[in-house]
Amino acid sequence: MDGTVYKSTGSWYTVKSSEGVFYECRIKGKFRAQGIKSTNPVAVGDHVEFELETIGDETLGIIHGIGERKNYIVRKSVKLSKQTHIIASNLDQVFLLVTLNNPPTFTSFIDRFLVTAEAYEIPAVLLFNKMDIYGDEEKYEVNNLIDIYTKIGYSCIQIEAKESKNIDKVKKLMLGKTSMFAGHSGVGKSTLVNALEPGLKLKTAEISEQHMQGQHTTTFAEMYDLSFDARIIDTPGIKGFGIVDMEKHEIGNYFPEFFALKSECKFHNCLHLDEPKCAVKDALEKDEIAASRYRSYLQMLTGEEDSPYR
């Protein structure tokens, strides 16, 4: 039988068959998908082959094959640094929810996420949430960020998930597609899904006053069929986003504004550091490239983890 993975708990997988029936499945033995060193060989969004087995009164599925992935979003495994964790696969687009505070989302995190999406050719949209709680200074800062990312070519939408403001714009982008929502815990992913589809009633939680961080309400990635011809993958909050499997000379290619200038650099293998006649460094000095983006690039180049700057 063929189906699509809708939920993964690490040992059990909820699979929707091509006939529309959901089955609880397990993996047959140990196998790796596409040779990826991953902590989870099967991810939400995967197309799988499975067989049904009846044990007592229960009918369970055994997954014995994974179809070729169109794409996937991957990050470093939290516990095993040399392995990766596939968050979701076969995506049409990703939405990254960004909040200035409660909790803060720094540009280093945004840029790492966007670079990963670029590397796997997945269109990304930035959703600036909780606009209703910001003062004038914070709104000014959001507009600056929107200006930076819009110029590069990313779609940016200001939303208020609790008040359902601009939810119709998000819904329009989702029609006929499989989308993933990502971001730190507490940025409002589950609240947004509930605003899009109130009948789901996903669990939400308040921000921890002590640490101004979100509480994990989504434990595992899970896909939902929505009533307006769309599918959404809700994911657990991501603390950090370590990029994986990228050579130093490749990283700049996933910054669209760097890639656009690459042919104007004197050296074809320019790393945009100290090389003479570097078009990227020239653009940076003229404020044609955002300083925050260049800082993020340097951080990725040196292998540093996320750092707390905006």
Buried (B, 14 or more C-beta within 10 A) or exposed (E): BEBBBBBBEEEEBBBBBEEEEEBBBBBEEEEEBEEBEBBBBBBBBBBBBBEEEEEEEEEBBBBBEBBEBBBBBBBBBEEEEEBBBBBBBBBBBBBBBBBBEBBBBBBBBBBBBBBBBBBBEBBBBBBBBBBEEBEEEBBEEBEEBBEBBEEBEBBBBBBBBBEBBBBEBBBEBBEEBBBBBBBBBBBBBBBBBBBBBEEBEBEBBEBBEEEEBBBEBBEBBBBBEBEEEBBBBBBBBBBEBBBBEBEEEEBBBBBEBBEBBBEEBEEEEBBBEEBEEBBBBBBBEEEEBBEBBBBBBEBBBEEEEBEEEE
